[in-house]
């Protein structure tokens, strides 16, 4: 390999190394920025949950409204006879399957049983 080729290859490797270091620095910066963004989102969600918990505690501390009065039972309901249920069985399902050789004579005329 000539000296010119060696210089070109070493310059290419050097430029690649510089580009890699630059990309690594950008990646680390983006990672730190995403951690800060995540921390902000977690803090915002925690504040929302704290407000919701406080509203639940306030609602729990308040006395609920009184229940409406239960109406008196009607005397007609107590004396009414229970409904009568009549069950009718469905008609049976008859399946006729003809099999050759049953109830037949050899000449093709059915035999009387």
Buried (B, 14 or more C-beta within 10 A) or exposed (E): EEEEEEEEEEEEEEEEEEEEEEEEEEEEEEEEEEEEEEEEEEEEEEEEEEEEEEEEEEEEEEEEEEEEEEEEEEEEEEEEEEEEEEEEEEEEEEEEEEEEEEEEEEEEEEEEE
